[in-house]
Amino acid sequence: MQTALVTGAANGLGLYIARALHGGGYRVALTDRDAAAAAQAAATLDASGDTAFGLKLDVVHKSDFEAALAAVTERWGPLHVAVNNAAITLTTPVMQITPEEFEEVLRINLRGTFLGCQVFGAAMRQSSYGRLVNVASLAGQNGGTASGAHYASSKAGILTLTKIFARELAADGVTVNAIAPGPMELPSVRAAVPAEKLEKLIEMIPVKRLGDPDFVASLVVQLASPQAGFATGAAWDVNGGIFMR
């Protein structure tokens, strides 16, 4: 049985991904900066803790990544899959974003993904096997239509980091891919985006609806599989046709 770790897994898309990986036969460490919420989410997958457990990981601290990796390897052995999902979504108009808010979003979203790739990627390199999946966004591809400029910028950076780490780790049996979802049918999306703005966004999507987080999670499971060794450095789009390359 392989071992996976998901950041920001206490709720939202991260929990969908953790649930899909667990359902796919992985042992899963659910991490979040809220340790209690992570533990509660893990208990919904396996109350015994044998195949799922929660732990604290604040993605702005490299030491938290190192501590989480140590806890997982001590419990289950080598880490095979890591999903860098933790993020903050803000929709502040660009001319109203303060320097502090801009830096906070990039620190969590972009720096957090960088640290995850660096720490987990180094461990996977030593094992000569690994799957890293980074959660980017449609906003990083089209400049954002409902999200803030800081969010869109951070997600564009994740797409670039994915290519850089993919090249760095490819010869070591480690793949690095990104998924770039459009707006998903999630409470966090409806909470972050004003209703009128969201309805206008849905009208722009060719399929005329929000995305299914279960499908996105299933795509992560595919990219995490041993069979996905020839897929690396790619951004996998799930956006209802609003952005086509």
C-alpha positions as CSV (number, residue, x, y, z in Angstrom):
1,M,0.0,0.0,0.0
2,Q,1.4,3.4,-1.0
3,T,1.4,6.5,1.2
4,A,0.1,9.9,0.2
5,L,0.0,13.3,1.9
6,V,-2.4,16.2,1.1
7,T,-2.0,19.7,2.3
8,G,-5.0,21.8,3.1
9,A,-7.0,18.6,3.5
10,A,-9.3,19.5,6.3
11,N,-12.0,20.7,3.9
12,G,-12.8,21.8,0.4
13,L,-11.0,20.3,-2.6
14,G,-8.2,19.0,-0.4
15,L,-10.7,16.8,1.5
16,Y,-12.1,15.5,-1.8
17,I,-8.6,14.6,-3.0
18,A,-7.7,12.9,0.3
19,R,-11.0,10.9,0.2
20,A,-10.4,9.8,-3.4
21,L,-6.8,8.7,-2.7
22,H,-8.0,6.8,0.4
23,G,-10.7,5.2,-1.7
24,G,-8.1,4.3,-4.3
25,G,-6.1,2.2,-1.8
26,Y,-3.6,4.8,-0.4
27,R,-2.8,5.5,3.2
28,V,-3.4,9.2,3.5
29,A,-2.0,11.9,5.8
30,L,-4.4,14.8,5.9
31,T,-2.5,18.0,6.8
32,D,-3.8,21.4,7.6
33,R,-2.7,24.4,9.7
34,D,-5.7,23.6,11.9
35,A,-4.5,20.3,13.4
36,A,-7.9,19.5,15.1
37,A,-9.8,20.0,11.8
38,A,-7.2,17.7,10.0
39,A,-7.7,15.0,12.6
40,Q,-11.5,15.3,12.4
41,A,-11.4,15.0,8.6
42,A,-9.0,12.0,8.8
43,A,-11.4,10.3,11.2
44,T,-14.1,10.4,8.6
45,L,-11.9,8.2,6.4
46,D,-10.6,5.8,9.0
47,A,-11.4,6.3,12.7
48,S,-8.8,3.7,13.6
49,G,-6.0,5.8,12.2
50,D,-4.5,2.8,10.4
51,T,-4.9,4.2,6.9
52,A,-5.6,7.9,7.5
53,F,-4.5,10.4,10.1
54,G,-4.3,14.1,10.5
55,L,-1.5,16.4,11.5
56,K,-0.6,20.1,11.5
57,L,1.2,21.6,8.6
58,D,1.3,25.3,8.1
59,V,2.7,25.7,4.6
60,V,4.5,28.9,5.2
61,H,7.0,27.1,7.4
62,K,9.6,24.7,6.0
63,S,10.0,23.1,9.4
64,D,6.3,22.1,9.3
65,F,6.9,20.3,6.0
66,E,9.9,18.5,7.5
67,A,8.1,17.6,10.6
68,A,5.1,16.2,8.7
69,L,7.4,14.2,6.4
70,A,9.2,12.7,9.5
71,A,5.8,11.8,11.1
72,V,4.5,10.1,8.0
73,T,7.7,8.1,7.3
74,E,8.0,7.1,10.9
75,R,4.4,5.8,10.8
76,W,4.2,4.3,7.3
77,G,7.6,4.4,5.6
78,P,8.5,6.3,2.4
79,L,6.2,8.9,1.1
80,H,5.0,8.1,-2.5
81,V,2.5,10.8,-3.3
82,A,2.2,14.5,-2.2
83,V,-0.5,16.9,-3.2
84,N,0.2,20.6,-2.7
85,N,-3.3,21.9,-2.3
86,A,-3.3,24.4,0.5
87,A,-4.3,27.9,-0.6
88,I,-6.1,31.0,0.3
89,T,-8.6,32.5,-2.1
90,L,-9.2,36.3,-2.0
91,T,-11.1,38.4,-4.5
92,T,-10.0,41.9,-3.5
93,P,-10.0,44.3,-6.5
94,V,-6.4,44.9,-7.7
95,M,-6.2,48.6,-6.8
96,Q,-7.4,47.8,-3.3
97,I,-4.9,45.0,-2.5
98,T,-2.4,46.0,0.2
99,P,1.2,44.9,0.0
100,E,0.6,42.8,3.2
101,E,-2.4,41.0,1.6
102,F,-0.5,40.4,-1.6
103,E,2.4,38.9,0.3
104,E,0.2,36.7,2.4
105,V,-1.5,35.1,-0.6
106,L,1.8,34.4,-2.3
107,R,3.4,33.2,0.9
108,I,0.6,30.6,1.4
109,N,-0.1,29.6,-2.2
110,L,3.2,29.9,-4.1
111,R,5.8,29.6,-1.3
112,G,3.8,26.8,0.2
113,T,3.8,24.8,-3.1
114,F,7.5,25.5,-3.6
115,L,8.4,24.2,-0.1
116,G,6.2,21.1,-0.6
117,C,7.9,20.3,-3.9
118,Q,11.3,20.9,-2.4
119,V,10.9,19.0,0.8
120,F,8.8,16.1,-0.5
121,G,10.6,16.0,-3.8
122,A,14.0,15.6,-2.1
123,A,12.7,12.6,-0.1
124,M,11.2,11.1,-3.2
125,R,14.4,11.5,-5.1
126,Q,16.2,9.5,-2.4
127,S,13.6,6.7,-2.9
128,S,13.9,7.0,-6.7
129,Y,10.1,7.2,-6.9
130,G,7.4,9.8,-6.3
131,R,4.3,11.6,-7.6
132,L,3.9,15.3,-6.9
133,V,0.7,17.0,-7.8
134,N,0.2,20.8,-7.5
135,V,-3.2,22.4,-7.4
136,A,-3.0,25.5,-9.7
137,S,-6.0,27.2,-11.2
138,L,-7.7,28.5,-14.3
139,A,-7.0,31.9,-12.8
140,G,-3.3,31.4,-13.3
141,Q,-3.9,30.8,-17.0
142,N,-6.3,33.6,-17.9
143,G,-5.4,36.2,-15.4
144,G,-8.4,35.5,-13.2
145,T,-12.0,36.5,-13.9
146,A,-13.5,36.3,-10.4
147,S,-10.4,35.9,-8.2
148,G,-7.9,38.5,-7.0
149,A,-4.7,39.5,-8.8
150,H,-2.6,38.0,-6.0
151,Y,-4.5,34.7,-6.2
152,A,-4.1,34.5,-10.0
153,S,-0.4,35.5,-9.8
154,S,0.3,32.8,-7.2
155,K,-1.4,30.1,-9.3
156,A,0.5,31.2,-12.5
157,G,3.7,30.8,-10.4
158,I,2.6,27.3,-9.4
159,L,2.3,26.3,-13.1
160,T,5.9,27.5,-13.7
161,L,7.2,25.8,-10.5
162,T,5.6,22.6,-11.7
163,K,7.7,22.6,-14.9
164,I,10.9,23.5,-13.1
165,F,10.6,20.7,-10.5
166,A,9.4,18.3,-13.2
167,R,12.7,18.8,-15.1
168,E,14.7,18.6,-12.0
169,L,13.3,15.3,-10.7
170,A,12.4,13.5,-13.9
171,A,15.5,11.3,-14.0
172,D,14.9,10.3,-10.4
173,G,11.6,8.6,-11.0
174,V,9.6,11.5,-9.7
175,T,6.9,13.1,-11.7
176,V,5.5,16.6,-11.1
177,N,2.2,17.7,-12.5
178,A,-0.4,20.4,-12.0
179,I,-4.1,20.5,-12.2
180,A,-5.8,23.7,-13.2
181,P,-9.4,23.6,-12.2
182,G,-11.9,26.3,-13.1
183,P,-14.5,27.3,-10.5
184,M,-15.7,24.3,-8.6
185,E,-19.0,23.5,-6.9
186,L,-17.6,24.1,-3.4
187,P,-18.8,26.1,-0.4
188,S,-15.5,27.9,-0.3
189,V,-16.0,29.1,-3.9
190,R,-19.5,30.3,-3.2
191,A,-18.3,32.0,-0.1
192,A,-15.3,33.7,-1.8
193,V,-17.1,35.0,-4.9
194,P,-20.1,37.3,-4.7
195,A,-23.2,35.6,-6.1
196,E,-23.8,38.1,-8.9
197,K,-20.2,37.8,-10.0
198,L,-20.3,34.0,-9.8
199,E,-23.5,33.8,-12.0
200,K,-21.8,36.0,-14.6
201,L,-18.8,33.6,-14.5
202,I,-21.0,30.6,-15.0
203,E,-22.6,32.2,-18.0
204,M,-19.0,32.5,-19.5
205,I,-18.4,28.8,-19.1
206,P,-19.4,26.8,-22.2
207,V,-20.9,24.0,-20.2
208,K,-22.9,26.5,-18.1
209,R,-22.1,25.1,-14.6
210,L,-19.5,24.8,-11.9
211,G,-17.0,21.9,-11.9
212,D,-17.3,18.6,-10.1
213,P,-14.7,18.3,-7.3
214,D,-15.0,14.5,-7.3
215,F,-13.8,14.5,-10.9
216,V,-10.8,16.7,-10.1
217,A,-10.0,14.4,-7.2
218,S,-10.2,11.3,-9.5
219,L,-7.8,13.0,-11.9
220,V,-5.3,13.5,-9.0
221,V,-5.6,9.8,-8.3
222,Q,-4.7,9.0,-11.9
223,L,-1.7,11.3,-11.8
224,A,-0.6,9.7,-8.5
225,S,-0.6,6.2,-9.9
226,P,2.5,4.2,-10.8
227,Q,1.2,4.0,-14.3
228,A,1.5,7.8,-14.7
229,G,5.3,7.8,-15.0
230,F,5.3,9.2,-18.5
231,A,3.2,12.2,-17.6
232,T,5.2,15.1,-16.0
233,G,5.5,18.8,-16.3
234,A,1.9,19.2,-17.5
235,A,-1.0,21.3,-16.5
236,W,-4.3,19.3,-16.6
237,D,-7.2,21.6,-17.3
238,V,-10.7,21.1,-15.9
239,N,-12.6,24.2,-16.6
240,G,-15.7,23.5,-18.6
241,G,-14.2,24.8,-21.8
242,I,-13.7,28.4,-20.7
243,F,-9.9,28.2,-21.4
244,M,-8.6,26.1,-24.3
245,R,-5.0,25.7,-25.4
